[in-house]
Structure formats: C-alpha cells, structure tokens
Amino acid sequence: MIKEGSKVKFDYTLTVDGKTADTSAGRGPLEYVHGAGHIIPGLEEELTGMKVGDKKTVKVSPEKGYGKVLPEAIRRVPKEAIGGAENLKVGDMVGASNAGHTFRAVVKEITDKEVVLDFNHPLAGKELTFDVEIKEIN
C-alpha cells in the first residue's frame, strides 16, 4: 500500500482540455518517492493508500497542480534583449536564465519593439485528469 516513503512506479496518461498532454506509454512507468514532493500535490494525495494493480482516474485542480496563472509572470521584454528575436513566432518556447536558474517561457505576443513572454508553467490554471495504474511499490 502506498504510504509516506514508498518507492512507487505507476503508468499514467495526463489529459488536459480533452487532449492527451503526457503519458508514460512507450517510456515505462514513472517512479517517485511518496511524500518527497517529486510529483504534484493533488496527484500524490490521491495515490495514498493505493495498491499494486489499482487503477484510478484523478482530477487535480490548478491549486493542487501547477498553480494559477500569475499575471506577474507575464513580462514585456525589449526585442534587442532576446537573441534571435527576429525569428520568433507566437507560441514558441524560449529559455532564459537569472542567477543560475533557468526558466522557460512561451512567446505570447510580438510587437515592433517588444516580445511578451509568459513564464507561467504551460499547465498553470488547468484542471488535470490523470488515469493511473500502480505497477510497483517498494
């Protein structure tokens, strides 16, 4: 039975807005330590007490998933501050670093002088649906 400190392997399919966003199919089960904060809180809570072979569909709210969309995480950046800005398109993913931390952002808008970048997690503000099957517990 899954409890604090259990090493768990599980298969999953993540559905967001009716589309498959991620799956362990073809890659093998995801492995994590229960209670260590390796997976989002809403999913971890729902896996507590499950046994090998158990299957479950779990709905996770944004608050217990990747959080709400934070307006302060959307930034307007001068085009000249971004290398290769002339090649960017809306929807592109770009990387940035600050004080040794690397961040990813999605290009939301491009004007003559600026690029609007969204540093929110791509799944922020989304309800997540996980179909899980527990494969192994140690």
N, C-alpha and C positions, 0 to 999 in steps of 0.2 A: 504494500500500500504506500502511496506517495505521501511523504511527510518531510519536515524540515531536515535538510542534509541528504535526502535521497538523490542518487545519481539516476536521472531519468532519460530514456530515449523515447521519442514519440514522432509519429508521422503526422503531418498536418497539411491542410490546404487553407489558405487565407483568402477570403472573399471580401472585396470592398466595392461598394456601389454595384453589386451584382456581377462583378468580374473577378476572376482569379487573379490575385495580386502576387501570391507567392505560394510555393508548395515544396514539400520535401520529396515528392515523387521524382524518381530518377537520380536523386542525390543521396538517399538514405536518411534515416531518422535524425532529427535534431536532438542534441544531447545537452543537458544543463544540470546544474545542482539546485535542487528545490530550496528556496529561501535565500539564495545568494544574490538575487536581483539580476540574473542573467537574461530573463525574459520579462515582458511587460507585466505589471502587477495584476491586471484583470485576468489574464490567461493563467498566471501562476496560481491565483486564488482558486480558480475553477478546477485545476488539476489536482489539488489537495484531496487525498483520500481515494483517488482512482487506483485501479489495479491493472496488471498486465492483461492486455486483450480488451480492456474497456474502450468504448468509443463514445464520443460526446460532441455535440455542436455547442460552441461557446460564443456568446455575443459580448463584445467588450466595448464599453463607452469610450469616447475620446479621453475623458478624465482618467481612466484606468489603462489607456493605451498610450498613444503618442502625444497626448495633451491637446489643448485647444489651439486654434490658430492665434498667434500673438501678433498684433499689429506692429509692435516694436521690432519684430524680427524681419520686417519688410523694409529694405533700405534702398535709397536712391544713391547711385554711385556714378561719379563722373566717368564718361566713356574712356578718357585717357588713363584712368586708374586700372583699367582691365586690359590685359594683353590679349590681342586678337578680337577686340570688341566688334570690329567691323564684320566679323564672320558669324557673330552670334545670332540666334533666332529665338523667338519666344518659345518657351518650353525646354530649352537647352539646360543642362546641368553644368554648373561651374564650381570650381574649388577655390577656397580662399584660406589663408592661414593668418593667425594672430597669436602672438606669444606662445608659439609652439603647438597650438591647437589647430587642427584642420577642420574646416567647415565646408559643407556643400550647400549650394543654393540653386534655385530654379529661376531662370530668367522669366519675369512676368510681363515686362514692357520694355520697349526700346524707343527712346526719343533721339532728337538730333544731338543732344549733349549728355544724356544720362541713360543708365541701364537700371531698371528696377529689379532688385534681387529679393527673393523670398527665402530666408534662412530657416523657416519652419520645417519640421520633418515632413516629407511628402505625404505621410498618413495622418498628420495633425488634423484634428477636427472631424475625423472619420470614425464611423462605427465599424468595428472589425468583426468578422464572423470567421471563426476557426472551426474546422472539422478535424478532430484529433483522434488518434488511436495510440494507446500506450503500448510500446513494444518491449521495454525492458526497465526494470527498477533494481538498483543495487544499493 
